[in-house]
């Protein structure tokens, strides 16, 4: 009897592990009725798929009227360079007008939404403050409020949603890679982040505006303990889960003179510089789709191959950043210096969200003491975050 019970328990455990995580877009029975008879705008990119079929194609095949498509950084197909301005166009596959919200403007205007009845949002995020899709969500929400349009968010799992870590953004360092006082890794899905924006009153709302009509279609079988694997690259330089996990740490290297691996098949997992001593691993970055220009192209860089190192799953690897700084021979030129020389203008500080981390690295402060300096703001954020969770937490 005991054997049978144990066998039954094992089978149940195996079955539970095989239950697939289904993003909000898969729950068509929950949002199709809301779109019926409506003129729809969709904010999306290449990541919005349902069983390998794009959301746009699914909606069109189901008879819905899509007035226009709005796109974030990297465009609808996800091939534009980081920071590259993307122009409006007509989608050759569907004939639908595409309006870029990463070019001349960040949000739809009244003209864009004049012929729209309801707004839809579906983009795969990676869960770091400096990844710009959360900014796009905020602008889209603000446009919905300003134009009195209902908004539906099709939630997707956060591949870095199983922990919270890093310095919390300080107000002087607000930029295109950080708009709100959240840590580097904030542990929320897009749907939960939308609730945070709304609940903490971080959205820009004019006096007398009608409250946002917000519907979130949740993920199925997902918790913040899940290790979710993305099946479509969210952007050209995050082509693997290894890079997505390392990104939370190595994106800081974008603020230095070292290569973060752009121009290779392993951006954010290949880190190096021609002057790094005592390193056998080398790579030479060169132009490629999604990374046509960046640092040190054509130069042989020595450094770290993180494709062969297991990334941490519960914190950013601050010790690695300290090691990289210590390994660089010319310490006074490690950080890319802006023309003004002002602390808030350093790209490293914009990524970090403060000026403290740079000074701590220069002063040789230990990892433990740097982390201790993060703790008050980090603890406060964690308490705030709890209020907006839609899924079981990791702690």
N, C-alpha and C positions, 0 to 999 in steps of 0.2 A: 504493500500500500504506500509506504514511504517513497519507494522508487517511482511509483506512478505519479505521486504528488510532486516530487522533484522534477520529473520529466515534464509534467504539465506546466509547472512554473517556468521551466527553461524555455518551453515552446512559446509561452505567453510573452516572456522577455524578448525573445527573438522577434516575435510578431510586432511588439511595440517598437523595437528598433527599426523595423522596416516600414513603419508608417511614414509616408512622405509628407514633407512640409509643403503646403500649398499657399503661394502668395494670394493676396486679396483678389487679383485679377481672375483667378480660377473660380471664384465664388460668383459666377455670372447670375445665378438665381437671385442674388442679393442686390445687384445694381442694374441689371438689364431693365427691370420694371421702372426704375427711376429715370432711365434714358428714353423710354418709349415716347414717341411723338415729339421729342425735343431736338433742338439744334445744338450740337455738342462741340465743344472745343476740347482738345486733348493735349496736355503737356506731357511729352514723352521722349524717349530715344530708343536705341536699339535693344535696351534691356527689358522692355515691356513685352514679354512673351507669355503665351499660354500653350504649354506642350509643344514648344518650338515654333509656334505660329504667332506673329506679331499681333498685339492688341488691336492695332488699326485694321488689320485684315479681318480679325475676328468680328469687330464691330460692323465693318462694311458688309461682311457675309451675312450678318444677322439683320441687316436692313436698317441700321441706324444712320442718321444724317450727321456726318462730321463736317463742320463748317471750316475748321482750320486746325492745324497742328502747331503747337508751340514747342520749341526745343531749347535745351540748356547748353552749357559748354560742351564742345566736341560735336555738336550738331545731331541730327536725327540718326545718322548711321554710325556715330561715334568714332569718326576718323580724323576730325580736325585736331590740330595741335592744342596743347594746354595753353589757355589764354588767347588763342586765336579768335578774332572776331568772325562771326559767321553771319552770312547775308540771308535775307529772305529768298525764297524760291518756290517753285511749284514741284511737288513730289512727282517724279516721272512715273512712279508705279501706281499711284492712285489718283493723280490730278488734283489733289488737295493742296491748298496754299499752306506753306510752311512759314511761320513767323519766328525768326530767331530772337530769343531773349538773352543772347550773349553776344551782342554786337552793338547796335545803335541804342538799344534800350534793354532794361532788365525785366520789365513787366508789361503785360498787355495794356494798351490804353483803351479809351472809350470807343474809338473807331474799331479796334480789333474785336471788341466784345459786343458791338451794337447788334449783330445778327446771331448772337449766341444766347441760348436759354440756360445752359448748364455747363459747368466746367469740370473736367476730369483730370486727375493727376496720377501718373504711374511711371516712376523712375526708380531704378535700383541704386541705393546709396551704399557707402562702405563704412559709415559710422565714425568719421573723423571730422573735426571742426573745420579743417582747411580744405575739405572736399566741397566744391561749390554748389552741389545739388541742393543742400539744405538752404542756401541763400535763395536759390531759384524757387524753392517751395514757399519761402516767406514772401517773396515778391508776388507770387501767383495768388497766395492767400489775400494779400493786401489789395490786389486788383479785384478779386472777387468781392471784397467788402466795399471798395470804392464804387463798383458798378452794380452792386446789389444782385450778384449772381450766386446761386447755390454751387457748392463745391463738393465733389466726391474724391476722396483719396483712396486709391487701391494700394493698400499697404504691402510692403515686401520685407522679408527678414533682414536683419542687420548682421552681416558676417563678422563684425566686431562688436556685437551687442552683448557679449558675455562678460564684459568688464567695463569699469570706468577708471580713467587714469589721466594724468598730465596736469599741467598748469591751467588754471581757469583764466580766460581772456579778460584783460583789464581794459577799461574804456579808452585810454589813449591809443590803443593798438587795434581798434576796430578798422577793418579793411575788407577787401574782396575775398580774403581767405579767413575771415572771422568777423561775425556781426554781433554776437551775443555772448554774455558771460557764462560760457560752458567750457569744460575741459577739452583737451585734445581728443580724447576718446570718451564719448558721452553716453553710450549704452542705451540708445533709444532707436526705435524704428522711425520711419518717416511719419507714420500716423501718430505715434507718441510725441514726436518732436512738434508736430502741428498743434497738439493739445498743450504742450509746454508753451509754445509761442502765444497761443490764445489765452491760456490761464495766467501766465506771468505778465500779460499785457505788453509784450515786446513788439506787437504788430503796430505799424503806423496807421492810425485810424483818424479820419477827420471828425470834427464835432458833429453830432447828429447822424452819423452813419448808422445804417441798419446793421444789427449784429449778424455775423457770418452764419449762414446755414451750412454747417459742415457735417458730412457723412463720411465715416471711415469704414472701409470694408477690411476686416482684419485678416491676418494670416491664419491658416488652419494648421494645427499640430505644432505650432512654434512656441518656444519659451526662450527666455534669456539664458538658458543653459544650453540651448541648441548650438551646434557648430554647423552653420549653414554654408553650403557650397554654392557659389554663383555659377550658373551655366552659360552666361553671356558676359563677356568682359565689359565692365561698367564704363571704361574709358581705355584709349589705346595703350596707355602705359601701365595699366593694371591688368595684365593679360593672364595672370595665374593667381591662385589662392595664396601662394607663397608671397607674392608681391603685395597682395591685399593685406595680409597679416603684418608684413614688415613696414608697410606704408605709414602706419601710425607712428613709427619710430623714425624711419629714414627720410620722411618728407622734410624734416628739419634741415637735411643736408642741402636742400634747394637754396637755403639762405647762406650757403658757404660757397667757396670757390671750387670745391670738389664736385666731381660728377656723381649724380644720383642714379646713373645708369640709363638715362634717356638716350635714345639712339642705339639701344641694344634690345635684345629679346627679353631682358630681365631688369627693366627699370625698377628702381627702389630696392632691388636685391643685389645689384652690382654697384659697389661704391668705391671710388678711388680717385687718384690724381697722379700726374706724372712724377711728382716729387716725393711720393710716399716711399720711405725706405723699408728694406727688410720684408717685403711682401712678394711671394712667388706668383700669386694670382694676378692676371692682367686682362684688360679688355680695351678695345678701341671703339668708342662711340662714333656713329655715322648716321647720316640722314635716313629716316625710314618713315612710313606712314604713321601719322600721329605724333611724330617727333622729328620734323624736318630741320629744326634748328635748336641748338642748346649749347651747353658748355663743353669745351674740350673736344669737339668733333675732329676726328683724324689724328688725335694724340693718344699714345699708349698710356693707359692709366693703371697704376698698381694699387691693390687694396683688398677689398673683402668680397667674397663670393657667398652671399647669404642664401643662395639656392640650396646650399649643402648644410645649412644651419637651421635647426628647428626654431621658428619664431616663438617668443613667449606668448602665452594665451591669456594671461591675467594682468599684464602691465606692459607699458612701453619699455623698451630696452635702453634705459638711460645710461647704463654702464657702457653700452656700445657707443653712444654719442660721445661720452667722456673719452673713451679709447680713441675714437677717430680724431677728436680735437688734439689729444696728446701726441698722436702719431704724426701730425702735420708739422713739418719743420719750421715754416714761417708763421708762427702763431699770430703775429700782428696783421697778417693778410688772410687769415682763415675765413672770416666773415666778409661777405660782399658789402662793401661800404657805399652808402648812398651819397649823392653829391652834397646834400645838406649836412650829412654827418649826424643828424638828429636821431636819437634812439628810436623814436616812433617810425622813422623812415627805413630802418634796417628791415630787409625782408625776413631775416632770421627771427627778429623780434615779432614781426607780424604773425609768423607761423607759430612761434612759442606762445604769443599772446601777452608777453611782457618783455621788459628789458632785463629782468633779473637773471634769467637763465644764461644769457650770454656772459654777464659779469661773473656769475658763479663758475662757469666753465673756465674763464680766464684766470680766476683766482684759485682754481684747483679744489673747489669745495667738493666734498664727498657726495656720492649718490644719496646716502642716508640723510644728509643734511639738506640737500636740494629737495628731496621728497618731503622732508619735514616742513619746508617752507611752503609747499603746495597744500599741505593738509587742511588748514582752516577753511579756505575757499572750496576745496574739493569736498570736504565733509558737508558743507552747506549745500553745495549743488546736489550731492547724493540724496539729501533729505528732500530737496525740491523735486528731484527726478521721480521719487517714489509716488508722488501724487498723480502722475500722468501715465503710469504703466498700464498697458492693455494685456500684458502677458506675464506669466509667472517669472519672478526675478531669479537671478543667479545667487542671491544670498537672502 
